[in-house]
Amino acid sequence: MKNSLFLLVVAIPNLLFSQDQTIKQGVRDTIPQKTSSQTQQKTINQGVRHNIPQKTPAQIQQELNEDEALYLRATEMFNPWYTGPLITPSASMMAPGFGNIQPYIFVTTEWAAYNNKRESRSLPSTKVTLNPQFVAVFGITKTMDISLVLQGSENWQFDNSGGGFGDMNVKVGWPITRQSLNMPAIKFSISQTFPTGTYQKLNTNGFNLSATGGGKWSTQFGLAISKVMFWSYKHPFNARLYAGYTLSVPTTVRGFNAYGGGFGTNAKVKPGNGFIADLGLELSLTQRWVISNDIVYTFEQSTHFSGNPGTTATGATASLGGPYNDSLSLAPALEYSFSPNLGILGGCWFTVYGKNSPVFASGIITMSWVFGPM
């Protein structure tokens, strides 16, 4: 009897649960199901209620065409490699631990000079100068880099020659801004020229071919701006602008010197302050091939002296110092980069306008190699 009651207690709840499930299933089976067209209509009605614009097939095709055009442009883009230009310095900072070595060779001819009326007058003999330079730039910190310029020269004129080690230059640079999508790189620099070249007690023939320096301590304050612009996806464009103002301290000269002089010269020369403005432009033909041009303007104030200017071989008073001078020149070039870190650059540099300055033309070749970290 106890067993029968136990089975009854267990069976009744299970039976009730089974009936409840059957009822629920029956209720679900009696609910009418929505058709596909009804679901689509509901979606459309919801879009209308929420003011969602419906695109036509023509609009969809236009968007596809625009996306395809953007894709094709993206396939034409590349990261440009630049080695130059020849003259204008960059506003980019050298990263800490990295370095750049760039040797130059300048071959320059001077066959005339601009007078005070800006007229070109031929020289009695053409002067030829070979000027090798070695430039090294090193990144010190994220906010400072330093560059070193060593150079020499050899001069030929009137079947005579002379030359030697030239003045040394050290430059320190600090960033003001770094290049971004809408912002150019801007860099401030201070460079110091050391009078390591020969500038006085030169050969008495008066040609001054052994003069390889100015004999002056000069400090230049410079501001560089540069920006790469993708005005054309196939041909990116790099622009550089540099302006520098130079202050020089007086120097003592004896005999024939870089500023003139003659027999018995013993004077103090005050070189005039100078200004330089460079505009450098580079246009990428491909990632490796680039054409560039520099537009360079310089001026220097009058150089004065005090003391004994000396005499010439005829006994006349020697000339010492010089008037205000300026010059406008161009430097077109062709660049080829083997990699982002190695490239060569060759071109020319010539005057187009000037006053009390030489008329010259130079052939220039250089190689740039970036390395690091050290």
Helices and strands as residue ranges (DSSP letters): H 2-30, H 36-49, H 57-76, E 99-114, E 120-141, E 144-157, E 160-165, E 168-177, E 185-194, E 218-229, E 237-248, E 251-254, E 266-270, E 274-284, E 289-300, E 304-308, E 325-339, E 342-355, E 358-371
